[in-house]
Amino acid sequence: FRVAYVFDVSQTEGRELPSLGVEELSGEVEHFERIFAAVEGLSPVPVEYRPAQKSKGCYSHLEQKIYLNQGMSQVQTLKTLIHETAHALLHARPEAAAKDRHTKEVEAESIAYVVCQHFGIDTADYSFPYVTSWSKNKELPELKASLECISKTASKMIEDITEKCPSLNVGKEQEGVKSREKTR
């Protein structure tokens, strides 16, 4: 052992220390009400707002409800609703009992990220650090096992949202046609 000097952050001066990720997403979402209603329609349980708490939202298996904090931005609200809906769809099933909490959180947040990205909602600043924190100490085979679940669930949610709001995908289809024309 050797002597080392340490300081508490309160004893220092200078710029704020950088933090990993963001505390909360901000911004508005085009067609927010329509997308929210479509995702809410996918949820197997009712969605309710609650006074702000530490977690942005939660799926209560006991109460069979999804709770969302009041007062969040549209981006944060929608991302959280998709995350909690993924929990309600996937993790209430008996076969999900074998999955640990870390795996469930990685799956739900990854699904929320993929679905949001599809509709042009950037949640990377929040989702990447979140997934990183829940996936540390996981082995590659464990993460690969979740990939199929993430892919299937995100695809199904995108398909169902698009079915309920067909006009949301019009721009995506046109972008795909343009990119295919460029590669020819």
Sequence and secondary structure as in RCSB ss.txt:
>XXXX:A:sequence
FRVAYVFDVSQTEGRELPSLGVEELSGEVEHFERIFAAVEGLSPVPVEYRPAQKSKGCYSHLEQKIYLNQGMSQV
QTLKTLIHETAHALLHARPEAAAKDRHTKEVEAESIAYVVCQHFGIDTADYSFPYVTSWSKNKELPELKASLECI
SKTASKMIEDITEKCPSLNVGKEQEGVKSREKTR
>XXXX:A:secstr
        GGG  SS    SS SS     TTHHHHHHHHHHH SS EEEES  SSSEEEETTTTEEEEETT  HH
HHHHHHHHHHHHHHHTTSGGGGGS HHHHHHHHHHHHHHHHHHTT   HHHHHHHHHHHHTT  HHHHHHHHHHH
HHHHHHHHHHHHHH GGGGHHHHHHHHHHHHHH 
